[in-house]
Amino acid sequence: MNRDASDEQLASLAQQGDKEAFLALYNRYLPKVHNRVKSRVPPQDAEDVTQEAFVAVVRSLPKFERRAKFNTWLYTIVNRQIADYYRRRGKGGNPGGEVSLEDVEHTARAGLYETDSLDERGLIQKALYTLPEHYQEIILLRFADGLSFQEIAEQRGQSLDAVKSLYRRAIESLRDQVGGTIN
Amino acid sequence: MAHTERNTERDRDYDNEVAELTDAVLEGSTGTMTASAMTRDMERVIIQLRNVIDPDTPPDPGFSAQLSRRLGQEFDLLQRPNVRKWPNQRMVQLVGMAAAIIFVLGVGIFFSGSEVSSDSTSGTAFGDISVVEAIVLGVVAIGTAGVVFFLSKRQR
């Protein structure tokens, strides 16, 4: 398998029945998906939700439109699985894939987080998901996907300065949300 | 204009400082970097983000391997051709409806045909049965076919 193949090339091969191409995509995205899931669900449930996300991806593979960006499509499915996770727990949840502040608060209070990390972890998760989507995405691209600012700029078709500016505003917004509660 | 340019430059410096601070936190090299007063509170948020998302801890290898096997099986299932077996549900419904129509019409024609009608005014469209009888038979046949269709759908 060509390690330099783009996501879209691998997805296309996978759609034509190439299992190795699909597994290459899986290996490429498992850490990123796992990180994104960890940012939104309690750590003890992260593996389950990650698994459900990838199973949904393989089952939806025939529906992937090759003109779309694979990672955008993938992350849409991941967000939907996270929303389903909260919905299954009877916490409501937006069918569009956004997790409400109440969902995270309720889950945190229900003791699904480890008690000693409830305060800061819960606060950061809560604050992160009240941010506008473009702020969340820039933070996740850097922290969950591990892309450098230069790589983010290339992926988004923006200048490096614009990406850094957006990122700084996202962090400021997050800081304003959590206030002085973090030590 | 100069004031705007200074603000823009100051913003750019601040953006760069926050970006460099983030890189240092994620690389674990914050000891070599001193956050300015302006970015100290940002540093705390960045550190907490790193702790929550924990990008340095990869998925458990056992979990990765198990999931890889599961996905391989799911992928193989996806590749199985969708073989249409005959008779499928739709075919059964159509045959059932046709059979019901033919049966009812056949019974009607059979029994009306066994009666010898000497009434010359009973104009027929179908052999020995009158038009009215044929319409009634047709309605009964269609109704029977509908019942067959409904029952076969309920069995799904």
HADDOCK unambig.tbl for C-alpha pairs under 7 A between the chains (distance, minus, plus):
assign (segid A and resid 17 and name CA) (segid B and resid 79 and name CA) 6.59 0.50 0.50
assign (segid A and resid 19 and name CA) (segid B and resid 75 and name CA) 6.88 0.50 0.50
assign (segid A and resid 31 and name CA) (segid B and resid 58 and name CA) 6.04 0.50 0.50
assign (segid A and resid 31 and name CA) (segid B and resid 59 and name CA) 6.36 0.50 0.50
assign (segid A and resid 34 and name CA) (segid B and resid 59 and name CA) 6.83 0.50 0.50
assign (segid A and resid 35 and name CA) (segid B and resid 53 and name CA) 5.68 0.50 0.50
assign (segid A and resid 35 and name CA) (segid B and resid 55 and name CA) 6.09 0.50 0.50
assign (segid A and resid 38 and name CA) (segid B and resid 53 and name CA) 5.77 0.50 0.50
assign (segid A and resid 39 and name CA) (segid B and resid 52 and name CA) 6.02 0.50 0.50
assign (segid A and resid 39 and name CA) (segid B and resid 53 and name CA) 4.91 0.50 0.50
assign (segid A and resid 51 and name CA) (segid B and resid 67 and name CA) 6.56 0.50 0.50
assign (segid A and resid 55 and name CA) (segid B and resid 71 and name CA) 6.39 0.50 0.50
assign (segid A and resid 58 and name CA) (segid B and resid 74 and name CA) 6.97 0.50 0.50
assign (segid A and resid 58 and name CA) (segid B and resid 75 and name CA) 6.38 0.50 0.50
assign (segid A and resid 121 and name CA) (segid B and resid 52 and name CA) 5.84 0.50 0.50
assign (segid A and resid 124 and name CA) (segid B and resid 49 and name CA) 6.86 0.50 0.50
assign (segid A and resid 143 and name CA) (segid B and resid 50 and name CA) 6.79 0.50 0.50
assign (segid A and resid 143 and name CA) (segid B and resid 53 and name CA) 6.92 0.50 0.50
assign (segid A and resid 143 and name CA) (segid B and resid 55 and name CA) 6.52 0.50 0.50
assign (segid A and resid 144 and name CA) (segid B and resid 53 and name CA) 6.48 0.50 0.50
assign (segid A and resid 144 and name CA) (segid B and resid 55 and name CA) 5.97 0.50 0.50
assign (segid A and resid 164 and name CA) (segid B and resid 15 and name CA) 5.52 0.50 0.50
assign (segid A and resid 164 and name CA) (segid B and resid 16 and name CA) 6.75 0.50 0.50
assign (segid A and resid 164 and name CA) (segid B and resid 19 and name CA) 6.35 0.50 0.50
assign (segid A and resid 165 and name CA) (segid B and resid 15 and name CA) 5.41 0.50 0.50
assign (segid A and resid 168 and name CA) (segid B and resid 15 and name CA) 5.64 0.50 0.50
assign (segid A and resid 168 and name CA) (segid B and resid 18 and name CA) 6.27 0.50 0.50
assign (segid A and resid 171 and name CA) (segid B and resid 42 and name CA) 6.78 0.50 0.50
assign (segid A and resid 172 and name CA) (segid B and resid 42 and name CA) 6.93 0.50 0.50
assign (segid A and resid 175 and name CA) (segid B and resid 42 and name CA) 6.59 0.50 0.50
assign (segid A and resid 175 and name CA) (segid B and resid 45 and name CA) 6.13 0.50 0.50
